[in-house]
Structure formats: structure tokens, C-alpha cells
Amino acid sequence: MKHAPSLAIFFATGLAVAGTASAQDIYKSGVGGLYTGLNYTFINLESGSADADVGTLSAKVGVMATPFLGIEARGGFGVDDDRIGAADFSLDNFFGGYATFNLVNESPITPYAILGFTRVEIEVGTATEDETDVSYGIGMNMEFAPNLSGNLEYMRYYENNDTEIDGLGVGIQFNF
């Protein structure tokens, strides 16, 4: 994980800033607030010399454990494959559990870092492979209405010696 030191700095800075927030800065849904959402993610699969771009749809459900910490589960499936030479590349499905570290503030934009584990199922041609790895990323939620927000997020879902799976997702979140 080449980006781990910069993420550690981001987490440490975020926690320091989060410690200065007041009680009225609690995330839009509040402590114990449930949320759910839908995302479309533009996934980049790099394996050896192959570089495929695929798309996924996913859903998430979570709870704000504190104003600064969310716990969520996500699952999704591939909706757009890529062909390189004679081989079709696809991310068949994925699911995982994550913690979000939110930088609560008074603006309608709440930046966050995310850390967890993801299980991915990748298909190349007729071969299918299941893998699990630590996942991490950054994102932001933007409040549209008291119980509705949009989000933009970058995630590193999987990485090993010669394979990387990254995604840039856009979505909508409903807070209860």
C-alpha cells in the first residue's frame, strides 16, 4: 500500500480537527442515525499489463456510531464490462464492511476517510477469482436536504503484487 503514510496523516489531522467540533456540528443524521445509499462506481482493474475499465452499482447501509465515526456494509455487482484483446474483464460482485471517519463541520460538505475490508470477485475470460483485501479511500458527502445528500468517493478496493482495483464513485445517501 503505497499511499498508507499519507492516509495516516489524513486520519490524524481529521481526528484533531474533529475533536474541536461542537455538539451542534453533529453529522446531519445525528448519533445513532441510520443511513442507506446507492452508488455507481467507475472501476479500474489493472492486472499485469492489462488495464480494464468497468462499472458497478452498489448499495450501502450504515449507522453513525458517533458524530465522527460511521460503520457501514456495502455490496455491489458489475454492470459494465471491458474487452481487452480476446478477454472480457468484469468485476462480478463485491461486498465489505467499513468504518468512515467524518470531518464534521458547519458547511454542507462533510469530508471523510474510509477504511475496511472488501471481498471482490473478478472474471477474466472464463476464469473467476475471489480475493479479499484491506480497502481505503477518501470522499465527501454534500447535503442537498436535511435527509438527502450526494457523495463522491475514491476507493482502493484491492491491491496485491500485480493487481490493483480502484474506483471513483458517485451516489446518493438517505439519512433516517
Protein Blocks (a to p, Z undefined) as FASTA:
>chain_A
ZZlmmmmmmmmmmmmmmmmpcfklgcfkoghiacdddddddddddehjbccddddddddd
dddfbfkbccdddddddfbdcdehjbccddfbacddddddddddfbfbdcdddddddddd
ddehjbccddddddddddddddfbfkbccddddddfbdcfklccddddddddddZZ
